[in-house]
Amino acid sequence: MNAEDPIGIFDSGIGGLTVAHAINKILPYEKIVYFGDTQHLPYGNKSINKITQYSIKIVDFLLKQKCKAIIIACNSASAVAYQEIVKNKVPIFDVIKPVIHYISSQKHIQHIGVIGTNATISSGVYKDYIHAVRKDVKVSSLATPLLASLIEEDDRKLYQKGIIEAYLENNKLKNIDSLILGCTHYPLIETQINEFYNKKVEIISAIKYIGHSVKKVLEKNNLLNQKNSKHKHHFYVSDYTTNFQKKTKLFFPKSIILEQENIFS
């Protein structure tokens, strides 16, 4: 490994682009190799075994691209596959721990809501991690299984039929003072969530903290790229979709390389 090697990022689809964009803002000299497993999205309704199998395959692929670090830009995979992936010899980051680190020092937070996929919420990982650092905090979790798929499809029904509001009105989220977006797709609807709460509930998302976490570890391991090289980020998908192409250009308007790569055959 050396500092000029890329950072690998993966997700089941477009959600991880929010993480890739956050990394690019904090670490502009780093090359990103991204893998979106559009063939198997969403991960949230898959079994633990399947999510783990897919994640291991993708990590193996990213290691073959000589990635010096890998970010699991998916809450479902972070929740259920991290322990298998972390066995690799490169630094591995999930999108859960940076959020927990932030919450640990915010004493004004007393009642946290968590929304995410079935896999993430059923794992109980957020509640367990939060109570490990803040036993005084009440954690109320709600599975919101329709959101990731609808965001992925860019389906206007998501906004027209009040699906977001229907979830947020659930009694489980009553009287929360903060809300964790426990899926990397959800920052794409953060505006709508903020409007629902009239900006009176603090919205907590990994994309606000993951970049600084990665930078700190890369600096510690002398892997931070200090050279302003004219690299192109490389994006792979397991199944090409025009929507993924469109969303990628939204976050990375400059020229990128996008390829379909079937690593599961």
GIPELIN-V561975 format. One record per run of one state. SS is the DSSP state (h for helix, s for strand, l for the rest). FROM is the first residue (numbers start at 0). TO is the last residue. Records with the same first field share a line. If there is no record, write none. Layout:
SS: FROM-TO ; FROM-TO
This chain:
l: 0-5 ; 11-14 ; 26-30 ; 36-41 ; 45-46 ; 64-67 ; 72-73 ; 85-89 ; 93-95 ; 104-109 ; 116-116 ; 123-123 ; 133-136 ; 143-143 ; 153-155 ; 160-161 ; 168-169 ; 173-176 ; 182-184 ; 196-200 ; 204-204 ; 208-208 ; 220-232 ; 237-240 ; 251-255 ; 260-264
s: 6-10 ; 31-35 ; 68-71 ; 90-92 ; 110-115 ; 137-142 ; 177-181 ; 201-203 ; 233-236 ; 256-259
h: 15-25 ; 42-44 ; 47-63 ; 74-84 ; 96-103 ; 117-122 ; 124-132 ; 144-152 ; 156-159 ; 162-167 ; 170-172 ; 185-195 ; 205-207 ; 209-219 ; 241-250
